[in-house]
Amino acid sequence: MMISLGSTIARKSSCKVGRPSQRNATICAAVQDPLLLRVARGEEAERTPVWLMRQAGRYMADFRKFSDRIPFRERSETASIAVELSMQPWNAFKPDGVIMFSDILTPLPAMGVEFDVVKGTGPVIADPIKHTDDLSRLIPLDNPASSLPFVGETLRTLRGEVDNQATVLGFIGTPWTLAAYAIEGKADRHCTKTKRMMMNNPALLHSVLNHLADNLADYVCYQIESGAQVVQLFDSWAHHLSPEQFAEFSMPYAEKIIKSVKARYPDTPLIFHANGGTGKFSQMESCSSDVLGLDWSCTMGDARAHYGPKRVLQGNVDPMVLFGSEDVIRENVTRCLLQGGKNHHILNVGHGVVQKTPEENVGYFCQLARESASIHSMTSKEAATV
């Protein structure tokens, strides 16, 4: 049985209850959990934390030194390279979260579905799931430490490198998103094959989703045991689903993972992010994740009004805003911060950072989060002009 690194560190950094001496108070402050972790748990904090989806990416010149010469799977499955790429944005911009460099498809080969990443095309699965007989190819993720050792090594190393100055995040793709990839064989703008299966053989699709949910829960726990302090569930293909389809084929399986992980690691915050969740506010109300991530197709104000002041929300600046001037970026970030509220908000983009985004603008985005306390102290008259 593996011992949770996250739990062990949390125990070591806990403070004794009671009337602290000045020395004990200093020690408590010194070992305080990182900002993003505290906010993800629902705590009030001194300012709004920030990280960016796809913050380790090809918009960074240092990243391209690797991506231009090393294939994706070699980069993501070699722990030393994955650590270097994960740390690049933190070293450059100091966001409050360091997310491991990996891919949502990374666990699929360990479950019987091989894939490759073809430059200019993206992920390709040569032998996609088509028929009921293909279920026999799916295998359980019995020992991720053996089949995915580089993930554990990456996370353990990141915890040591970051040294609690930021929150280390792991992540997975949701069952719906991974099932769609495994059935389509590659990205498809209409999700044609998966939708055909949904309409004509929903039992087969549910079987695939169930298998993925059971095994992805174990994968999340493995990440936590390896040092992930927060884990995000990416439902990257939620935009392919109507609200009714989302309620049947996506949310229940994401929720199955959340409940399974929470039964084992109740203190580790989980984020659920649906790309295309804007029209599914009602369907996501039942989601028991600690944090709800929002894409950029809604206003943070509408989301806050719907989910209430205590729900921890993440997002949701349009990533294309980062191509604008500092004035444009400040205006959009300030609006998002004010609508999100002083507490229970994690600043992020509504989808991944886009290639060719100016690096200095990512840095400015992070800087504005560090200034969020003063932004939230704006007078109502000043706020009305944003």
N, C-alpha and C positions, 0 to 999 in steps of 0.2 A: 504493500500500500504506500502510495506517495504522500509525502507531507506537503501541505500547501505553503509555499514560500510566502505568499501574500498574508496568510493567516499568522505565520510565525513572526513576520516582521511587525504586523499590527500588534501582536501580543507584546513584543519587546518594546514597542514605542508607546504603550499605554501608560497613563499616569495614575497614581494612587488616588483613590477617592478620599476626601477629607479636607481639612484646612491645610493648604500647602504653605511651606515656608517659601521665602524669596528664592532660595536656591532651587527648590523643587519646581517652583513656577517657571524659572528659567529653563530647567531641564524639559519641562512639559512643552514650552514654546519651541525648544530646539528640535523636538521629535514630533512636532505637529504634522499630521498627514498633509500631503500636497493639496493645493487649492482645488483642482478639478475633482479629485476623489471626494473631498468633503462636500462640494456642491452636488455631485452625482448622487451622494447619499441623502440629499435633501436638506443639508445644513445651510444656514445662512453664513455668508462669508464677506470678506473685506472688499471684494470686487468680483467682476464677472470673469470666469476663466475662459480660455480660448485654445482651440486647436483647429486644424483644417483637414477635412477628408482629402486624401491623396496629397498630403503635404510633402511626402517623399515622392517626387515625380520628375518628369522630364522637363519641367519648366526651369529646373535648377541645373546650372552648367556642371556642377560637380557630379550630379546624378548622371548626366549624359556621358560622362567619362566612363561610366560603367555600362550604361544601357546601349551605347553605340558599339560595344565590342563583346559584351557577355550576354548570352541568351537569357531570357526572363527566368526560366525555371532554375538555371544555374545560379542566378543572382538571388532568387528568393529561397532556394534550398541549400545555399551555402551560408551557414550562420554568420561567419565573419563578414561576408559581404552584406547580408541582410542587416546586421547591426550597424555597419557603416552607413548604409542608405537610410536607415531609421533615424540615425543621429544627425544627419546632415541638416535637416530643417531646424532641429532643436539647437544645434550649435550656431546656426545662422540667425534665427528669429526668436528663440526662447519661447515657444508656445508652452502652454501649461500641460499639454499632453504629448507623449511620444508614442506613436502607434507603430507597431512592428511592421516592417516591410514584408509583405507576403501577398497572397491572393485568395479570393473567396473559393477558388477551385482547388486550392492546395490539398485538402483532405480527400478529394475524389479518388485518386489512384489507390489510396489505402482502403477505399470502399469498393474497389472493383471497376472504377471508371477512369480510364487513362485519358490524359489530355496533353496537348502541346500548345504553346503560344507562338503563333506565326507572325513575324514582324509585318505590319501593315494590314493584317487581318484580325488578329486577336486570338482568343482561345479557340481551339478546334478539337472536337472529340470525334475521332475517326470511326468509332463504333457506338453510335448513340443507342439509347433505349427505344425500342419500337414496339415490342410485343411482350406478352405476359411471360414467354419463355426467357426473356432477357433478365427477369428478376433473379434467376438462378446465378447470374454473374455478380450480383451485389453481395458483398461480404461485410461482416461486422467489423467495426473499428475497435477490436478487442484491446489492442495495446499500442496507443498512439506514441508512447515513449519509444517504442521499437520501430514503428512504421513512419513516424514523423519526428525523428529525434532533433532535427535542425530547428523546429519550431520551439521546442523546449529550451534548446541551447540559446537561441536568439533572445527569448524573453528573459532567461536568467541573466544573460550578459547585459541586457538593457537595464535591468533593475540595478545592477552594480554600477553601470556607467552613469545613469541618471541620478542615482544615490538620493532618491526621494525629493529631488528638487523639482520634479514634474511627475505626473501620473503616467505610468506605462499602460498602454491599451493593447488588448488583443482584439481579434474580430473573427467573425464567420459570415458566410452568406446564409440566408435563410433557406429552408427546404424548398420553398417555391422557386426561388431564383436558381438554386443549384439543380433542381429537377428540370427546369426549363432549359438550362444549358445542356444537361445530360440527354435530353430528348431532342432538342433542336440540332445539337452537334456544333453549333456556333451561334453567335448573336444573329437574331432575326427580328426585323422591325415589326412584324406582325405576330411573332411567336406561333407560327402556323401549325407546326406539327404538335406542339403541346396543346394548343387550343382544340385541334381535331381530337386528340386523345381525351381532353376534358369533355367534349361533346358526345363522343362515341364510346369511350371506354373509361369513364371516370373512376371505376374501381381500380384499374391499373395505375392511374395517376395517384390515387390515394395510397396505394401500396408503396409506390416510390417515395412519396412524401413522408409516410410513416417511417420507412427505413432510414431516410435521411435525418429525420427529427431525432430518432433514438440515438443515432451515432454522433450527430453534431452536438448533442448535449454532452456526451462524453468528451468530445473534442474541446468544448468550452471549458469543462472542468480541468482537462489537461493543461490548457493555457493558464488557468488560475493557479494550478499547482506549480506551474513553471515560473510564475511571477506576475502575470497580468493582474493589474489592480482594478481595471474596468474592462468590460468586453462589449463590443458593439455588434449587433446583428444587422447586417445590411440586407434589406429587401430591395435589391437594385432593380428588379424587374416588376415591381408592384404596379408600375404604370401600365402594364399590359392587361391588368385586371379591372373589371367593373367592380363597384362596391360589393355587389352580391358574390361575385367570384372571389374577391379578396376575403370575404367573410367565410367562405367555404374552403378555399384551397391555399390560403396563405396564413392568415392570422391564427387559426387554431394550431398550426404546426409550429409557428414561432412561439406561441404561448406554451406549447408542450415542452419546448426546450427551456424556456424561462422557468417554468415550474420545476422541471427536473433539476436544473442547476441550482435554483434557490433552495431546494430540499437539501442539497449538499453544501452549498456555500451561500448562506442567506445574507452575509454581510458584503458580498461583492456586487457592486452596482452593474446593472446591465442596461445598455442603450438599445432601443429598437428604432431603426431608421428606415422608413419606406420612401423610396424614390417614386413619387406618384401618389403619395398619401394624402394630398391636399383634398381630394374629393371623397376621402374616406375617414373624415374626422369621427363620425359616429361609430364606425366599425373599429376604430382604434381606441375607443374609450375603455374597452375591457382589457386592453393590454396592461399586463402587470409589471412591465419593465420599470426600472427606477427612473429612466430618462426616455423621453419621446423625441426623436430627431425629426425635423421637418425639412422638406425640400423648399425651394425658393418660389414655388408657385402660389404661395399664400402669404399673407402678411403675418408677422409675428403677433401683431395686435389681435387679429382674428383668432389665431391659435390660443393666445392667452385668454381671450374672452370665452372661448369654448371650453378649455380645460381647467380654467380657474387659476388663482394666484399661487397655489401650493404645488402644482404639477411642475416637475423639472422638465424644461423644454430646451432643445438644442437646435441651433441654426441661426438664421436661415438666409444669409445674404447671397444674392445671385453671384456665382463665381465670376461672371463676366464683369461685375462691378470692379474687379481688381485690374481690369484693363484701363480704368478711368484715372482721372487726376486725383491728387490727394484730397481736393475739395469734394469730389464726387464720392470717393471712398468714405471720407469722414461723414458726409451727409447720410449715406446709406447705413453705415455701421451705427451711427448715433441713433437713427430711427429704430433700427432693430433692437439696440440696447434699451432704449426708453420703452418700447412696446413690450419687450421681454420682461422688464422689471428689474429692480435692484437685486433681487434674490431669485433663486430657482431658475437660472438661465445659464447655459453654456454657449458662448459665441462660436459660430462655425459658419462655413459656407453651406448652401443648400444642396450642393452636390460637389464632386471632386474638383480640385484646382485644375484649371485647363492648361494644356501645353502652351508655351510662349507667354504665360502670365509673367509680367515683370517681377523679378525676385524682390525688389525693394518695396513693391506694393504689398506683398505677403508680409514683409516685415512691418509695414505701416499698419496693416490690419491687426497684427498682434499687439503693436504699440497702443492702438486705440483701446484694446481690451484692458491693458495695464492702466489706462487713463479712465476707465469706466466709472470709478468712484466719483470723480469730478464731473463726468458727464451726467451721472444720475443726480447730482446735486444742482443741476440747472434749474433755474426758476421756471415756473409754468409758462411765463411769457417767452422765455428763450426756447423752451421745448416746443412751443406752438409754431415756431418758425422753421422747425426741422421737417 
